[in-house]
Amino acid sequence: HVQLVESGGGSVQPGGSLRLSCQTSGFTFSAAWMTWLRQGPGQGLSVVASLSPASTSVHYADSVSGRFTISRDNAKATLYLQMNRLEPEDSAVYYCSTSRSGYPRGQGTQVTVS
């Protein structure tokens, strides 16, 4: 079955950086579009970035474009999100998913910017 395990979250000051990882198993990662989503306090789930299987096509939410970079290592079946110039508004639980709907997704990793 599909397993997605996010890690790398933490607390950081505004302007700082974090790198999230998502270790996957149970499906053909190298053939799958992958997506990072986030859910802030009292907010719904929103797409942060999506990446095509061969990393040839990428989409970012306007709010993170130019600051965040999504990448993948198909040999390791792992998805990454490099987050730079973090802002308090980026505080959220971050999830990786095989779908822009957020289903299925992992348990999430908390990012706090303050």
C-alpha positions in Angstrom: 0.0 0.0 0.0 1.0 3.6 -0.5 3.2 5.0 2.3 4.3 8.6 2.5 6.5 9.8 5.4 7.3 13.5 5.7 10.2 14.9 7.8 12.3 18.0 8.1 9.9 20.4 9.7 10.7 22.6 12.7 10.7 26.1 14.1 12.6 28.9 12.3 12.8 32.6 12.3 11.4 34.7 9.4 13.8 34.7 6.6 15.2 31.3 7.5 15.2 28.1 5.5 14.1 24.5 5.9 14.3 21.4 3.7 11.4 18.9 3.8 11.7 15.3 2.7 9.0 12.8 1.8 10.1 9.1 1.8 7.7 7.0 -0.2 7.0 3.3 -0.9 4.2 1.1 -2.2 3.8 2.6 -5.7 5.9 3.4 -8.7 7.3 6.8 -7.6 9.2 7.4 -10.8 6.0 7.4 -12.7 4.0 9.6 -10.4 3.3 13.3 -10.3 4.0 14.4 -6.7 2.6 17.3 -4.7 3.4 19.2 -1.6 0.4 20.6 0.3 0.0 22.5 3.5 -2.7 23.2 6.1 -2.3 26.3 8.2 -4.1 26.8 11.5 -7.9 27.0 10.9 -7.3 26.7 7.1 -8.1 24.1 4.5 -5.5 22.0 2.6 -3.8 23.9 -0.2 -1.4 22.9 -2.9 2.1 24.3 -2.5 3.9 22.7 -5.5 3.7 19.8 -7.9 6.4 18.1 -9.9 6.1 15.7 -12.9 7.7 12.3 -12.9 10.8 13.3 -14.8 11.0 16.7 -13.2 10.3 18.4 -16.5 7.2 20.2 -15.4 6.6 22.0 -12.1 3.8 24.2 -10.7 4.0 26.5 -7.7 1.4 28.4 -5.7 1.8 32.1 -6.3 2.5 32.6 -2.6 5.7 30.4 -2.6 7.0 31.0 -6.2 10.5 32.2 -6.1 11.1 31.1 -2.5 10.3 27.3 -2.6 11.8 24.6 -4.8 10.3 21.2 -5.2 12.6 18.4 -6.4 12.7 14.6 -6.4 15.2 11.7 -6.4 13.5 8.9 -8.3 16.3 6.4 -7.4 15.5 7.0 -3.7 11.7 7.4 -4.2 12.0 10.6 -2.2 10.4 14.1 -2.7 11.9 17.3 -1.4 10.8 20.8 -0.7 13.5 23.5 -0.2 11.9 26.5 1.5 13.8 29.7 1.6 13.0 33.2 2.9 10.3 31.7 5.1 7.5 34.0 6.3 5.1 33.6 9.3 2.3 32.9 6.8 4.2 29.7 5.8 3.5 28.2 9.2 1.5 25.0 8.6 1.6 21.3 8.6 3.1 20.2 5.3 2.1 17.0 3.5 3.3 15.2 0.4 0.8 13.4 -1.8 0.4 11.5 -5.0 -2.5 13.8 -5.8 -3.3 17.5 -5.8 -6.4 16.6 -3.8 -4.1 15.5 -0.9 -5.3 11.9 -0.9 -3.4 9.8 0.0 -1.0 11.8 2.1 1.4 11.2 5.0 1.1 12.3 8.6 2.7 15.6 7.8 5.5 17.7 9.3 5.0 20.9 11.2 6.7 24.1 10.1 6.5 27.1 12.4 7.9 30.5 11.4 8.0 33.1 14.2 
